[in-house]
Amino acid sequence: MGWMRTILLGDVGNRLDIADTEREIKSLKQQQRNSRATLAGKDHKILNLQAELSRQKLAIQALSRFLVAKGIIQQDELDDFISEVDAEDGELDGKMDLNSKSLKLQFPKKTEPFAPIKVTKPTSD
């Protein structure tokens, strides 16, 4: 289509084609800037989520080790309980299925009451 303007309008047609191309380049550059900003925002969010995950992992490790070290629960009991909770999402795979609609903790309805956890009194050494 642009070549038709050149044939019909000569130099004016060329200038119009150049102006169209310059507008298209400007638009593409803006799209590229927007894409870069979106990616940078996503990278920032990923870094924040990784940091939060690291803090949560540390807290869970510390709490688990504390409970075992204080004799509040035995390691094998903790392992069994972790497996029980793991199976609640229908798959014994070492992770919990995240509800994509909410990042809140999900507490499944149980048809039977919770079995009591055996609590061992700490022994004085």
Residue frames as qw, qx, qy, qz and C-alpha x, y, z in Angstrom:
[[0.000, 0.886, 0.465, 0.000, 0.00, 0.00, 0.00],
 [0.333, -0.771, 0.086, 0.535, 2.86, 2.36, 0.84],
 [0.419, -0.103, 0.569, 0.700, 4.40, 1.98, -2.59],
 [0.209, 0.698, 0.615, 0.302, 1.13, 3.20, -4.12],
 [0.164, -0.938, -0.156, 0.262, 1.55, 6.50, -2.29],
 [0.438, -0.492, 0.406, 0.633, 5.11, 6.74, -3.56],
 [0.365, 0.271, 0.679, 0.576, 4.02, 6.20, -7.16],
 [0.050, 0.805, 0.544, 0.229, 1.10, 8.58, -6.90],
 [0.232, -0.967, -0.103, 0.030, 2.65, 11.26, -4.67],
 [0.569, 0.619, -0.315, 0.441, 6.42, 10.95, -5.24],
 [0.313, 0.298, -0.568, 0.701, 8.53, 12.46, -2.43],
 [0.488, -0.334, 0.224, -0.775, 5.44, 13.37, -0.40],
 [0.921, -0.099, -0.252, -0.279, 4.36, 9.71, -0.53],
 [0.677, 0.210, -0.561, 0.428, 7.85, 8.65, 0.60],
 [0.017, -0.354, 0.461, -0.813, 7.67, 11.06, 3.52],
 [0.732, -0.262, 0.031, -0.628, 4.24, 9.74, 4.50],
 [0.909, 0.022, -0.416, 0.013, 5.60, 6.16, 4.40],
 [0.438, 0.291, -0.556, 0.643, 8.56, 7.19, 6.57],
 [0.336, -0.362, 0.305, -0.814, 6.22, 8.89, 9.07],
 [0.884, -0.176, -0.171, -0.398, 4.08, 5.75, 9.24],
 [0.815, 0.130, -0.489, 0.284, 7.17, 3.63, 9.85],
 [0.162, 0.373, -0.487, 0.773, 8.45, 6.02, 12.53],
 [0.611, -0.337, 0.150, -0.700, 5.08, 5.82, 14.34],
 [0.943, -0.056, -0.295, -0.143, 5.18, 2.04, 14.16],
 [0.605, 0.259, -0.536, 0.529, 8.75, 1.98, 15.53],
 [0.161, -0.401, 0.388, -0.814, 7.74, 4.32, 18.36],
 [0.807, -0.249, -0.023, -0.535, 4.78, 2.08, 19.19],
 [0.901, 0.071, -0.413, 0.113, 6.96, -1.05, 19.18],
 [0.342, 0.360, -0.531, 0.686, 9.52, 0.63, 21.45],
 [0.452, -0.375, 0.272, -0.762, 6.74, 1.55, 23.90],
 [0.929, -0.122, -0.194, -0.290, 5.46, -2.03, 23.86],
 [0.740, 0.219, -0.507, 0.384, 8.99, -3.25, 24.54],
 [0.013, 0.402, -0.472, 0.785, 9.37, -0.83, 27.49],
 [0.710, -0.293, 0.095, -0.634, 6.04, -2.00, 28.88],
 [0.936, 0.022, -0.348, -0.038, 7.08, -5.64, 28.51],
 [0.502, 0.319, -0.552, 0.584, 10.38, -4.96, 30.28],
 [0.281, -0.388, 0.372, -0.795, 8.57, -3.20, 33.13],
 [0.873, -0.184, -0.086, -0.444, 6.13, -6.11, 33.45],
 [0.856, 0.136, -0.451, 0.214, 8.99, -8.63, 33.54],
 [0.226, 0.393, -0.522, 0.722, 10.88, -6.56, 36.10],
 [0.562, -0.354, 0.211, -0.717, 7.75, -6.47, 38.28],
 [0.954, -0.072, -0.208, -0.203, 7.37, -10.24, 38.00],
 [0.653, 0.297, -0.529, 0.453, 11.06, -10.77, 38.80],
 [0.110, -0.423, 0.448, -0.780, 10.62, -8.61, 41.91],
 [0.791, -0.250, 0.064, -0.555, 7.55, -10.60, 42.96],
 [0.915, 0.098, -0.387, 0.061, 9.41, -13.89, 42.45],
 [0.389, 0.372, -0.557, 0.633, 12.31, -12.65, 44.60],
 [0.411, -0.378, 0.334, -0.759, 9.86, -11.64, 47.34],
 [0.919, -0.118, -0.105, -0.362, 8.15, -15.04, 47.22],
 [0.780, 0.231, -0.501, 0.296, 11.52, -16.83, 47.37],
 [0.094, 0.400, -0.534, 0.739, 12.52, -14.77, 50.41],
 [0.660, -0.289, 0.187, -0.668, 9.19, -15.49, 52.11],
 [0.945, 0.035, -0.299, -0.127, 9.53, -19.20, 51.34],
 [0.553, 0.333, -0.578, 0.499, 13.05, -19.21, 52.82],
 [0.225, -0.377, 0.457, -0.774, 11.77, -17.56, 56.03],
 [0.840, -0.162, 0.022, -0.518, 8.91, -20.04, 56.30],
 [0.865, 0.180, -0.458, 0.099, 11.24, -22.99, 55.70],
 [0.271, 0.381, -0.600, 0.649, 13.57, -21.74, 58.44],
 [0.485, -0.314, 0.330, -0.747, 10.68, -21.30, 60.88],
 [0.929, -0.044, -0.150, -0.336, 9.29, -24.77, 60.17],
 [0.726, 0.272, -0.550, 0.310, 12.73, -26.38, 60.50],
 [0.047, 0.385, -0.558, 0.733, 13.41, -24.56, 63.76],
 [0.665, -0.244, 0.200, -0.676, 10.00, -25.42, 65.22],
 [0.936, 0.059, -0.307, -0.160, 10.23, -29.08, 64.21],
 [0.594, 0.301, -0.586, 0.460, 13.71, -29.45, 65.63],
 [0.196, -0.395, 0.449, -0.777, 12.70, -27.63, 68.82],
 [0.819, -0.198, 0.026, -0.538, 9.72, -29.93, 69.39],
 [0.915, 0.108, -0.380, 0.085, 11.87, -33.04, 68.89],
 [0.401, 0.399, -0.540, 0.623, 14.80, -31.69, 70.94],
 [0.350, -0.361, 0.397, -0.768, 12.50, -30.81, 73.86],
 [0.001, -0.043, -0.992, 0.122, 10.98, -34.30, 73.73],
 [0.490, 0.240, 0.258, -0.797, 7.52, -32.92, 73.04],
 [0.882, 0.356, 0.057, -0.304, 7.21, -35.26, 70.08],
 [0.676, -0.266, 0.598, 0.338, 9.38, -38.08, 68.78],
 [0.076, 0.446, -0.541, -0.709, 10.86, -37.77, 65.29],
 [0.021, 0.132, 0.938, 0.320, 8.99, -40.86, 64.02],
 [0.114, 0.646, 0.678, -0.331, 5.68, -39.45, 65.35],
 [0.112, 0.690, -0.078, -0.711, 6.37, -36.16, 63.60],
 [0.019, 0.243, -0.774, -0.584, 7.20, -38.00, 60.37],
 [0.080, 0.376, 0.922, 0.053, 3.97, -40.02, 60.63],
 [0.118, 0.733, 0.442, -0.504, 1.93, -36.86, 61.26],
 [0.073, 0.557, -0.377, -0.736, 3.57, -35.09, 58.31],
 [0.010, 0.013, 0.904, 0.428, 2.66, -38.05, 56.10],
 [0.102, 0.568, 0.789, -0.211, -0.93, -37.92, 57.37],
 [0.133, 0.755, 0.126, -0.630, -1.22, -34.21, 56.55],
 [0.019, -0.380, 0.654, 0.654, 0.51, -34.79, 53.20],
 [0.088, 0.217, 0.941, 0.244, -2.12, -37.40, 52.25],
 [0.198, 0.574, 0.553, -0.570, -5.01, -35.00, 52.96],
 [0.316, 0.576, -0.216, -0.722, -4.80, -33.48, 49.49],
 [0.897, 0.319, 0.135, -0.273, -5.27, -36.92, 47.97],
 [0.780, 0.513, -0.288, 0.211, -1.65, -37.52, 47.05],
 [0.727, -0.618, 0.155, 0.257, 1.24, -38.68, 49.22],
 [0.697, 0.587, 0.050, 0.410, 3.90, -36.70, 47.37],
 [0.599, -0.219, -0.193, 0.746, 5.76, -34.66, 49.98],
 [0.038, 0.044, 0.057, 0.997, 3.91, -31.44, 49.26],
 [0.245, 0.533, 0.653, -0.478, 0.51, -29.83, 49.71],
 [0.254, 0.534, 0.588, 0.552, -1.75, -28.87, 46.86],
 [0.055, -0.253, -0.196, 0.946, -2.19, -25.10, 46.93],
 [0.285, 0.721, 0.619, -0.127, -5.67, -23.78, 46.39],
 [0.396, 0.235, 0.308, 0.833, -5.23, -21.46, 43.42],
 [0.134, -0.786, -0.413, -0.439, -8.17, -19.27, 44.50],
 [0.428, -0.869, 0.093, -0.232, -6.62, -18.41, 47.84],
 [0.497, 0.460, -0.620, 0.396, -3.23, -18.54, 49.45],
 [0.536, -0.517, 0.376, -0.551, -4.81, -19.04, 52.87],
 [0.085, -0.204, 0.965, -0.142, -4.28, -22.27, 54.74],
 [0.682, -0.096, -0.418, -0.592, -6.91, -24.84, 53.89],
 [0.294, -0.204, 0.832, -0.425, -8.27, -27.04, 56.65],
 [0.429, -0.070, -0.762, -0.480, -10.10, -30.04, 55.17],
 [0.720, -0.302, 0.153, -0.606, -13.27, -31.28, 56.81],
 [0.129, 0.244, -0.955, 0.107, -12.58, -34.54, 58.61],
 [0.707, -0.274, -0.433, -0.487, -15.23, -37.19, 59.04],
 [0.800, -0.353, -0.433, 0.219, -13.44, -38.63, 62.05],
 [0.337, -0.937, 0.088, 0.011, -11.98, -36.77, 65.00],
 [0.341, 0.732, -0.552, 0.209, -8.28, -36.06, 65.13],
 [0.880, -0.202, -0.369, 0.218, -6.29, -38.83, 66.75],
 [0.386, -0.910, 0.142, 0.048, -4.44, -37.46, 69.74],
 [0.543, 0.626, -0.480, 0.288, -0.73, -36.98, 69.32],
 [0.828, -0.375, -0.307, 0.283, 1.30, -38.88, 71.85],
 [0.023, 0.882, -0.259, 0.394, 3.00, -36.29, 74.02],
 [0.811, -0.094, -0.420, 0.397, 6.05, -37.47, 75.85],
 [0.390, -0.920, 0.003, 0.038, 6.99, -35.62, 79.00],
 [0.422, 0.721, -0.464, 0.294, 10.54, -34.32, 78.83],
 [0.869, -0.329, -0.271, 0.250, 12.91, -36.32, 80.98],
 [0.183, -0.940, 0.281, -0.061, 15.25, -34.50, 83.25],
 [0.824, 0.341, -0.359, 0.277, 18.84, -35.53, 82.63]]
